[in-house]
């Protein structure tokens, strides 16, 4: 295809950068781009596909997922005004997740900018906070280098790059030649020798070392586990670190934080040296403030941001840990590690495993039980996406990584409704892999139109709805703050019937005995499928360690419910969460 127009030139640049599809919704200001996509041909023929979603927010989420799964550039587009405004939430998620995404924000005719024209906005201002590069193309000659720079910034960040493109500029004859984009490998950041020496001294001086691992341990798993063996150190992890460090890890003690489980919190607070490896864990209330802390990160901006740090090491986790191995002294006293592993086993059995045994096979269905069955039935290389909220909790606690599975969620941005569009992008990128969307009924209903996208493209996404008719995480947050839940109800909807109306294979499950067979049938179906599992709206999930203040808030909220005539509701909530009821031994000083 010759570059007749600026739009043709842009589309070819994207194609040459490895882009295979653009997610978006057509609109008049985007017409030159969309027509250029049509002319260049389909991805199967060496061109680019146009993926017509139902909401531009879904387009940005889908591009984010594709970029995270493949590690390559993904693209979304929005027409002028409302179209590119809709991109913003998904782009925030992509940027905070470090996903290399390029967004095309179409603009009104350039001669009308500043005159309060129909659908006028200023994308070059709107996208500043959710991007690493954000530029307006104002001439044809400028276009090829701005697009080239946007591609480079998105990949190098990695993160979001936005180009604002007025429709009249896109339709101009192309000028100049596009720069050649040379692939650049991420550098290996080796820590300074002085920092490694200081870290060795700190480790050798400590008696009880604990490790807390984040997403930065990706590619360093074996070395981190070897270090834990040398130091007798339990390894806790963040949500983003889970898929890279938990599996086949004999030193694993779970996760801390609001979604946490196991002995990670106890291990971190019981240590006399805490190693933070590749994590920017945001919940500082779960981090100890009276333990000597060393932080290793390849982004110096993360160091000391969440908690006081006694020793900072700027470097890749892999390079740093490899520098420690063979130098630090092996610790022969394993009592701290053994104690934390035993505590972890006990907590996993009593709390996390409480509702996955036959005791969990009751009606209404416990979401924990449903999630554990999903984990058993899912393929070994499945890609699982989870909505923010209680689905995140159930995925974090019950969906196990194995080195082949991938897990996507809105971990840092925390947006509702991410799971389904994330699944769309993941399935587009990996058409032969099983992709499962763990959707809450609140999240699914927010971007319900994307089910139409799934049906339209016959994407074999498996949507599992945890249908509890409430915004569960918000409900829990209200209760621990001493507030009776209010405004959290979600109308009961038969999502299986909705899916069936779209031609999607579906089933609705209300009996726990039907979960395994229902999931197996849906997962084996050749095409899209939805399983609507009606779960207990009173099932809550408390962190493994909570403060006395939080327990007091929960009790206060329940007393308000009772005083308002809700005795039955309070009793049923207690019954639904009897094995999660906080006990004095669980109280923690730091949250």
Wavefront OBJ file of the C-alpha trace (Angstrom):
o trace
v 0.000 0.000 0.000
v 1.410 3.394 -0.951
v 1.226 6.183 1.610
v -1.400 8.333 -0.081
v -2.380 10.133 3.096
v -1.083 10.836 6.578
v -3.508 8.181 7.826
v -2.049 5.620 5.397
v 1.425 6.486 6.615
v 0.442 6.106 10.276
v -1.244 2.753 9.718
v 1.776 1.445 7.824
v 4.081 2.613 10.619
v 1.974 0.717 13.122
v 1.929 -2.378 10.908
v 5.705 -2.234 10.540
v 6.026 -1.954 14.337
v 4.250 -5.298 14.686
v 0.722 -4.073 15.411
v -1.898 -6.560 14.225
v -5.112 -4.864 15.312
v -6.626 -1.592 16.487
v -9.426 -1.608 19.072
v -11.959 1.179 18.783
v -15.253 2.581 17.553
v -15.510 4.357 14.223
v -16.425 8.033 14.002
v -16.153 10.786 11.423
v -12.918 12.241 12.801
v -11.417 8.732 12.654
v -12.629 8.014 9.122
v -9.234 8.525 7.444
v -7.572 6.083 9.878
v -10.349 3.502 9.600
v -10.287 3.687 5.806
v -6.507 3.291 5.818
v -6.932 0.156 7.940
v -9.431 -1.142 5.381
v -7.037 -0.522 2.514
v -3.985 -2.087 4.103
v -5.814 -5.403 4.438
v -6.383 -7.818 7.296
v -3.743 -9.051 9.715
v -3.981 -12.464 8.087
v -2.887 -10.840 4.825
v -0.108 -8.831 6.438
v -2.207 -5.805 7.362
v -4.116 -4.699 10.461
v -7.539 -5.723 11.757
v -10.086 -3.249 13.083
v -11.705 -4.631 16.268
v -15.065 -2.965 16.762
v -15.756 -2.860 20.512
v -18.867 -1.449 22.168
v -17.165 1.142 24.380
v -13.820 2.877 23.970
v -12.990 2.107 27.605
v -13.199 -1.540 26.605
v -10.873 -0.791 23.681
v -8.216 0.603 26.009
v -8.555 -2.308 28.457
v -8.303 -4.793 25.588
v -5.188 -3.112 24.211
v -3.700 -3.095 27.707
v -4.262 -6.833 28.072
v -2.839 -7.630 24.643
v 0.261 -5.575 25.404
v 0.756 -7.229 28.795
v 0.358 -10.738 27.396
v 2.593 -10.265 24.350
v 5.014 -7.591 25.540
v 4.525 -5.878 22.178
v 2.806 -2.668 21.125
v -1.001 -2.642 21.124
v -3.229 0.126 19.773
v -6.640 1.615 20.533
v -8.450 4.588 19.048
v -11.248 6.981 19.889
v -13.057 9.538 17.769
v -13.109 13.203 18.746
v -14.702 14.391 21.973
v -16.671 11.686 23.796
v -14.903 8.911 21.897
v -11.443 9.669 23.171
v -12.750 10.715 26.595
v -14.030 7.156 26.967
v -10.482 5.861 26.496
v -9.146 7.546 29.612
v -9.984 4.989 32.317
v -8.581 2.054 30.385
v -5.472 4.047 29.510
v -4.902 4.860 33.174
v -4.949 1.118 33.834
v -2.571 0.416 30.951
v -0.099 3.109 31.954
v -0.001 2.087 35.605
v 0.412 -1.547 34.541
v 3.379 -0.703 32.315
v 1.577 -1.887 29.182
v 3.006 -0.561 25.875
v -0.135 0.948 24.349
v -0.459 3.626 21.669
v -3.756 5.507 21.622
v -4.985 7.497 18.645
v -7.158 10.341 19.911
v -8.928 11.853 16.927
v -9.620 15.578 17.013
v -12.039 18.037 15.431
v -10.923 19.931 12.297
v -7.800 21.870 13.205
v -9.254 25.191 12.004
v -12.079 24.826 14.561
v -9.928 24.182 17.641
v -10.510 26.843 20.307
v -13.917 27.894 18.958
v -16.125 25.624 21.120
v -16.856 23.472 18.099
v -19.133 20.431 18.277
v -17.484 17.700 20.403
v -14.431 19.859 21.066
v -12.025 18.730 23.775
v -8.271 19.098 24.129
v -6.818 15.576 24.140
v -3.276 16.915 24.410
v -4.270 18.096 27.892
v -6.695 15.331 28.843
v -4.220 12.468 28.551
v -1.271 14.050 30.357
v -1.717 12.056 33.587
v -2.317 8.678 31.966
v 0.516 8.656 29.448
v 4.284 8.804 29.099
v 4.095 10.593 25.744
v 1.290 12.832 24.526
v 1.616 14.959 21.396
v -0.555 16.716 18.822
v 0.123 16.154 15.123
v -0.468 19.514 13.472
v 1.196 19.077 10.055
v 1.690 16.245 7.590
v 5.464 16.644 7.691
v 5.471 16.272 11.468
v 3.438 13.057 11.532
v 5.960 10.285 10.783
v 8.419 11.355 13.445
v 5.766 11.978 16.106
v 4.304 8.535 15.479
v 7.777 7.011 15.552
v 8.508 8.783 18.818
v 5.187 7.613 20.271
v 6.002 3.996 19.403
v 9.440 4.298 20.981
v 8.115 5.917 24.163
v 5.375 3.313 24.590
v 7.840 0.441 24.259
v 10.610 2.041 26.300
v 8.413 3.096 29.219
v 6.751 0.788 28.920
v 3.455 2.605 29.102
v 0.933 4.655 27.169
v 1.693 7.024 24.306
v -1.069 9.215 22.864
v -1.145 10.969 19.507
v -3.838 13.570 18.945
v -4.804 13.594 15.276
v -7.253 16.086 13.728
v -9.300 14.445 10.990
v -8.303 17.017 8.388
v -4.600 16.432 9.063
v -5.103 12.670 8.778
v -6.614 13.159 5.306
v -3.727 15.291 3.954
v -1.247 13.831 1.469
v 1.606 12.097 3.270
v 4.929 13.922 3.496
v 8.385 12.681 4.380
v 9.412 9.153 5.211
v 8.776 7.232 8.378
v 11.831 6.645 10.568
v 13.024 3.084 10.966
v 12.074 1.750 14.389
v 14.962 -0.294 15.749
v 14.058 -2.781 18.465
v 15.796 -1.938 21.731
v 16.244 -4.533 24.447
v 15.701 -3.522 28.058
v 19.057 -3.035 29.787
v 20.244 -5.203 32.659
v 20.623 -2.817 35.574
v 23.487 -4.034 37.755
v 23.623 -2.572 41.283
v 26.640 -0.671 42.538
v 29.255 -2.820 44.275
v 29.042 -0.650 47.390
v 25.287 -1.287 47.659
v 25.750 -5.032 47.261
v 28.453 -5.032 49.945
v 26.198 -3.110 52.323
v 23.340 -5.513 51.665
v 25.589 -8.521 52.313
v 26.607 -7.052 55.682
v 22.985 -6.383 56.631
v 21.940 -9.919 55.700
v 24.855 -11.558 57.510
v 24.065 -9.533 60.639
v 20.399 -10.541 60.698
v 18.981 -13.628 62.381
v 15.501 -13.654 60.839
v 15.241 -12.555 57.206
v 11.951 -12.310 55.301
v 11.444 -11.630 51.593
v 8.516 -9.761 50.060
v 8.437 -10.118 46.273
v 6.632 -8.028 43.678
v 6.302 -8.105 39.913
v 9.963 -7.150 39.657
v 10.964 -10.747 40.463
v 9.812 -11.753 36.980
v 12.759 -13.519 35.420
v 14.485 -13.889 38.797
v 12.343 -16.610 40.362
v 14.954 -19.361 40.612
v 17.585 -17.015 42.019
v 15.187 -15.598 44.636
v 14.170 -19.087 45.776
v 17.833 -20.086 46.005
v 18.529 -16.992 48.114
v 15.599 -17.852 50.396
v 17.074 -21.315 50.871
v 20.463 -19.864 51.816
v 18.933 -17.374 54.247
v 16.148 -19.533 55.667
v 13.765 -16.771 54.598
v 10.005 -17.085 54.068
v 8.797 -15.487 50.830
v 5.621 -13.412 50.760
v 4.365 -11.750 47.603
v 2.131 -9.029 46.258
v -0.783 -9.665 43.908
v 1.316 -8.735 40.860
v 4.203 -10.847 42.079
v 2.105 -13.963 42.667
v 2.305 -15.442 39.168
v 6.092 -15.066 39.058
v 7.149 -16.441 42.461
v 4.466 -18.540 44.174
v 4.454 -21.747 42.137
v 6.713 -24.657 43.152
v 8.092 -22.446 45.902
v 8.856 -24.348 49.137
v 9.312 -21.060 51.015
v 5.995 -19.458 50.024
v 3.957 -17.952 52.875
v 1.255 -16.229 50.845
v 0.238 -12.644 50.328
v -0.277 -9.652 52.563
v -2.675 -6.740 52.132
v -6.412 -6.477 51.673
v -6.452 -9.531 49.407
v -3.963 -11.411 51.524
v -3.829 -14.889 52.935
v -1.425 -17.081 54.836
v 1.579 -16.064 56.932
v 3.116 -13.326 54.767
v 2.118 -10.604 57.219
v 3.463 -12.539 60.202
v 6.720 -13.281 58.418
v 7.325 -9.663 57.469
v 6.530 -8.358 60.949
v 8.427 -11.121 62.738
v 11.682 -10.613 60.848
v 14.631 -8.488 61.887
v 15.469 -7.818 58.219
v 12.906 -7.438 55.450
v 14.005 -7.616 51.811
v 11.590 -5.845 49.453
v 12.363 -7.233 46.013
v 10.864 -5.531 42.951
v 7.722 -4.307 44.665
v 5.923 -0.980 44.899
v 3.231 -2.455 47.167
v 0.926 0.506 47.842
v -0.640 -0.448 51.187
v 1.929 0.874 53.638
v -0.321 -0.004 56.589
v 0.497 -3.667 55.977
v 4.263 -3.071 55.946
v 6.211 -3.156 59.227
v 7.539 0.129 60.568
v 9.871 -1.363 63.181
v 11.886 -3.808 61.043
v 15.160 -3.037 59.278
v 14.196 -2.864 55.597
v 16.244 -3.134 52.417
v 14.614 -2.411 49.067
v 15.839 -3.577 45.659
v 14.239 -2.047 42.567
v 15.252 -1.091 39.037
v 13.111 2.046 39.352
v 14.704 4.334 41.915
v 11.445 6.287 42.226
v 9.878 3.291 43.977
v 12.502 3.056 46.702
v 11.301 4.387 50.056
v 7.972 5.531 48.649
v 5.826 3.197 50.782
v 7.854 2.674 53.944
v 11.074 3.828 55.550
v 14.043 2.056 53.996
v 17.346 1.514 55.777
v 19.188 0.304 52.693
v 18.417 1.119 49.047
v 19.738 -0.923 46.141
v 19.089 0.403 42.644
v 19.241 -2.563 40.283
v 17.372 -5.446 38.702
v 16.271 -8.077 41.179
v 17.951 -10.842 39.175
v 21.288 -9.025 38.942
v 21.200 -8.091 42.619
v 20.283 -11.537 43.921
v 22.870 -13.201 41.691
v 25.473 -10.848 43.167
v 24.462 -11.948 46.674
v 24.549 -15.683 46.030
v 27.877 -17.226 46.882
v 28.748 -14.217 49.035
v 26.169 -14.132 51.828
v 26.598 -16.643 54.628
v 24.241 -19.624 54.795
v 22.087 -19.475 57.910
v 21.915 -22.756 59.791
v 19.128 -21.745 62.169
v 15.902 -22.524 60.281
v 13.529 -22.005 63.214
v 12.096 -18.721 61.900
v 11.442 -20.181 58.456
v 10.015 -23.414 59.863
v 7.710 -21.492 62.188
v 6.366 -19.307 59.393
v 5.826 -22.293 57.080
v 3.900 -24.105 59.809
v 1.812 -20.996 60.495
v 1.136 -20.697 56.782
v -0.022 -24.311 56.518
v -2.342 -23.817 59.478
v -3.867 -20.639 58.088
v -4.293 -22.145 54.639
v -6.172 -25.084 56.122
v -8.318 -23.163 58.595
v -9.175 -20.073 56.554
v -8.375 -20.361 52.851
v -9.326 -24.035 52.717
v -12.347 -23.662 54.992
v -14.896 -23.380 52.195
v -13.246 -25.586 49.597
v -13.857 -28.768 51.578
v -17.254 -30.507 51.764
v -18.195 -27.872 54.352
v -18.186 -25.365 51.515
v -20.669 -27.327 49.457
v -23.708 -25.512 50.725
v -26.370 -23.225 49.370
v -26.127 -20.321 48.774
v -22.861 -21.108 47.024
v -19.679 -19.934 48.698
v -17.613 -18.008 46.123
v -14.458 -19.554 47.610
v -15.702 -22.996 46.670
v -16.578 -21.890 43.139
v -13.142 -20.296 42.678
v -11.353 -23.424 43.875
v -13.276 -25.554 41.359
v -12.461 -23.043 38.611
v -8.780 -23.433 39.482
v -9.052 -27.214 39.202
v -10.865 -27.112 35.862
v -8.869 -24.323 34.151
v -6.208 -25.281 31.626
v -2.579 -25.397 32.706
v -1.778 -22.495 30.369
v -4.988 -20.515 30.903
v -5.034 -16.732 30.961
v -7.271 -15.587 33.824
v -8.573 -12.039 34.167
v -10.333 -10.838 37.303
v -12.571 -7.894 38.082
v -11.491 -5.513 40.813
v -13.251 -6.318 44.066
v -14.145 -9.690 45.503
v -13.219 -11.518 42.282
v -9.690 -10.259 42.840
v -9.741 -11.799 46.312
v -11.008 -15.165 45.115
v -8.515 -15.205 42.242
v -5.631 -14.215 44.515
v -6.441 -16.925 47.031
v -7.671 -19.799 44.904
v -6.343 -19.518 41.340
v -2.858 -20.993 41.428
v -0.030 -20.058 39.063
v 2.226 -22.748 37.637
v 4.679 -20.892 35.423
v 2.470 -21.244 32.348
v -0.731 -19.508 33.400
v -1.091 -15.744 33.199
v -3.160 -13.523 35.463
v -4.387 -10.020 34.612
v -6.263 -7.583 36.770
v -6.439 -3.848 37.384
v -3.974 -4.233 40.246
v -2.769 -0.633 40.541
v -5.584 1.403 39.015
v -8.286 -0.704 40.671
v -11.001 -0.139 38.081
v -14.254 -2.027 37.974
v -15.272 -3.786 34.755
v -11.758 -4.648 33.604
v -12.060 -8.445 33.438
v -14.165 -8.887 30.294
v -12.357 -6.363 28.039
v -9.027 -7.639 29.385
v -10.155 -11.117 28.339
v -11.056 -9.836 24.863
v -7.568 -8.419 24.347
v -5.908 -11.533 25.750
v -7.981 -13.818 23.525
v -7.270 -11.728 20.432
v -3.559 -11.997 21.199
v -3.674 -15.718 22.045
v -6.532 -17.240 20.015
v -5.564 -20.834 20.826
v -5.244 -20.421 24.610
v -8.033 -20.724 27.128
v -9.015 -17.282 28.439
v -11.246 -17.029 31.515
v -12.879 -13.827 32.736
v -13.702 -13.914 36.464
v -16.378 -11.230 36.382
v -18.350 -9.820 39.260
v -21.946 -8.999 38.458
v -21.177 -5.361 39.283
v -18.197 -5.225 36.948
v -19.844 -7.185 34.158
v -22.947 -5.004 34.177
v -20.801 -1.855 33.913
v -19.399 -2.841 30.494
v -22.017 -5.438 29.614
v -21.936 -4.360 25.971
v -18.575 -6.066 25.525
v -20.426 -9.383 25.606
v -21.685 -8.269 22.194
v -18.055 -7.902 21.084
v -17.338 -11.447 22.275
v -20.364 -12.739 20.371
v -19.608 -10.689 17.250
v -16.092 -12.107 16.868
v -16.991 -15.538 18.268
v -14.122 -15.207 20.711
v -13.862 -18.387 22.810
v -13.676 -16.382 26.051
v -15.125 -18.202 29.057
v -16.938 -15.703 31.277
v -17.527 -16.921 34.837
v -19.847 -14.550 36.694
v -19.612 -14.458 40.488
v -23.172 -13.243 40.847
v -23.765 -12.070 44.423
v -26.111 -9.129 43.729
v -23.882 -6.739 45.663
v -20.714 -4.681 45.377
v -18.962 -6.979 47.821
v -15.664 -5.181 48.378
v -17.376 -1.837 48.962
v -19.759 -3.565 51.357
v -16.823 -4.964 53.315
v -15.083 -1.589 53.399
v -18.235 -0.010 54.819
v -18.540 -2.654 57.515
v -14.951 -2.360 58.745
v -15.453 1.424 58.900
v -18.421 0.888 61.211
v -21.043 1.686 58.571
v -23.995 -0.521 57.680
v -23.879 -1.308 53.982
v -25.905 1.089 51.859
v -26.125 1.644 48.118
v -24.245 -1.552 47.292
v -27.105 -3.660 45.958
v -26.895 -4.870 42.353
v -30.203 -5.950 40.769
v -30.519 -9.676 40.266
v -30.002 -10.440 36.578
v -29.949 -13.788 34.818
v -26.712 -13.234 32.921
v -26.984 -16.678 31.372
v -30.208 -15.556 29.702
v -28.519 -12.355 28.509
v -25.678 -14.376 27.005
v -28.090 -16.826 25.398
v -29.885 -13.921 23.735
v -26.543 -13.048 22.117
v -26.022 -16.578 20.882
v -23.429 -17.378 23.554
v -23.451 -20.823 25.164
v -24.480 -20.281 28.786
v -25.669 -21.875 31.982
v -26.815 -20.628 35.385
v -25.715 -22.469 38.522
v -27.380 -22.225 41.927
v -26.391 -25.614 43.371
v -22.743 -26.195 44.364
v -22.972 -29.774 43.114
v -23.371 -28.426 39.572
v -20.316 -26.155 39.533
v -17.695 -28.597 38.302
v -19.803 -30.117 35.546
v -21.066 -26.683 34.495
v -17.567 -25.245 34.244
v -16.186 -28.276 32.421
v -18.966 -28.144 29.855
v -18.505 -24.409 29.286
v -14.718 -24.621 29.089
v -14.936 -27.466 26.579
v -17.363 -25.531 24.370
v -15.926 -24.478 21.013
v -16.718 -20.785 21.197
v -17.721 -18.171 23.752
v -19.399 -19.369 26.931
v -20.797 -17.805 30.087
v -21.403 -19.479 33.445
v -23.541 -17.462 35.865
v -22.803 -18.752 39.388
v -25.205 -17.380 41.997
v -23.083 -16.882 45.121
v -23.800 -15.910 48.713
v -24.124 -12.097 48.937
v -23.128 -12.270 52.611
v -19.787 -13.982 51.950
v -17.008 -11.563 52.836
v -13.249 -11.773 52.872
v -11.197 -10.252 55.644
v -7.421 -9.795 55.427
v -5.405 -12.420 57.344
v -4.398 -9.804 59.905
v -6.639 -6.929 60.894
v -6.540 -4.284 63.581
v -8.671 -4.148 66.677
v -10.062 -0.885 65.299
v -11.284 -2.692 62.181
v -12.881 -5.426 64.285
v -14.559 -2.723 66.352
v -15.864 -1.105 63.193
v -17.289 -4.396 61.974
v -18.999 -4.978 65.328
v -20.364 -1.428 65.349
v -21.788 -1.856 61.861
v -23.482 -5.108 62.843
v -24.967 -3.467 65.940
v -26.424 -0.729 63.729
v -27.917 -3.381 61.460
v -29.520 -5.082 64.467
v -30.842 -1.804 65.890
v -32.403 -1.041 62.517
v -34.332 -4.287 62.634
v -31.855 -6.416 60.723
v -31.297 -9.156 63.303
v -31.808 -11.868 60.704
v -29.351 -10.248 58.312
v -26.676 -10.054 61.032
v -27.177 -13.698 61.963
v -27.005 -14.839 58.338
v -23.836 -12.821 57.742
v -22.226 -14.424 60.786
v -23.189 -17.879 59.540
v -21.839 -17.155 56.072
v -18.464 -16.061 57.423
v -18.090 -18.101 60.611
v -14.593 -19.267 59.655
v -13.511 -15.748 58.759
v -14.636 -14.146 62.020
v -11.637 -12.301 63.478
v -10.170 -13.651 66.682
v -7.952 -11.739 69.139
v -4.857 -13.620 67.936
v -5.406 -12.155 64.486
v -5.237 -8.550 65.629
v -2.224 -6.754 64.212
v -0.712 -3.462 65.188
v -0.127 -2.289 61.652
v -3.220 -3.366 59.743
l 1 2 3 4 5 6 7 8 9 10 11 12 13 14 15 16 17 18 19 20 21 22 23 24 25 26 27 28 29 30 31 32 33 34 35 36 37 38 39 40 41 42 43 44 45 46 47 48 49 50 51 52 53 54 55 56 57 58 59 60 61 62 63 64 65 66 67 68 69 70 71 72 73 74 75 76 77 78 79 80 81 82 83 84 85 86 87 88 89 90 91 92 93 94 95 96 97 98 99 100 101 102 103 104 105 106 107 108 109 110 111 112 113 114 115 116 117 118 119 120 121 122 123 124 125 126 127 128 129 130 131 132 133 134 135 136 137 138 139 140 141 142 143 144 145 146 147 148 149 150 151 152 153 154 155 156 157 158 159 160 161 162 163 164 165 166 167 168 169 170 171 172 173 174 175 176 177 178 179 180 181 182 183 184 185 186 187 188 189 190 191 192 193 194 195 196 197 198 199 200 201 202 203 204 205 206 207 208 209 210 211 212 213 214 215 216 217 218 219 220 221 222 223 224 225 226 227 228 229 230 231 232 233 234 235 236 237 238 239 240 241 242 243 244 245 246 247 248 249 250 251 252 253 254 255 256 257 258 259 260 261 262 263 264 265 266 267 268 269 270 271 272 273 274 275 276 277 278 279 280 281 282 283 284 285 286 287 288 289 290 291 292 293 294 295 296 297 298 299 300 301 302 303 304 305 306 307 308 309 310 311 312 313 314 315 316 317 318 319 320 321 322 323 324 325 326 327 328 329 330 331 332 333 334 335 336 337 338 339 340 341 342 343 344 345 346 347 348 349 350 351 352 353 354 355 356 357 358 359 360 361 362 363 364 365 366 367 368 369 370 371 372 373 374 375 376 377 378 379 380 381 382 383 384 385 386 387 388 389 390 391 392 393 394 395 396 397 398 399 400 401 402 403 404 405 406 407 408 409 410 411 412 413 414 415 416 417 418 419 420 421 422 423 424 425 426 427 428 429 430 431 432 433 434 435 436 437 438 439 440 441 442 443 444 445 446 447 448 449 450 451 452 453 454 455 456 457 458 459 460 461 462 463 464 465 466 467 468 469 470 471 472 473 474 475 476 477 478 479 480 481 482 483 484 485 486 487 488 489 490 491 492 493 494 495 496 497 498 499 500 501 502 503 504 505 506 507 508 509 510 511 512 513 514 515 516 517 518 519 520 521 522 523 524 525 526 527 528 529 530 531 532 533 534 535 536 537 538 539 540 541 542 543 544 545 546 547 548 549 550 551 552 553 554 555 556 557 558 559 560 561 562 563 564 565 566 567 568 569 570 571 572 573 574 575 576 577 578 579 580 581 582 583 584 585 586 587 588 589 590 591
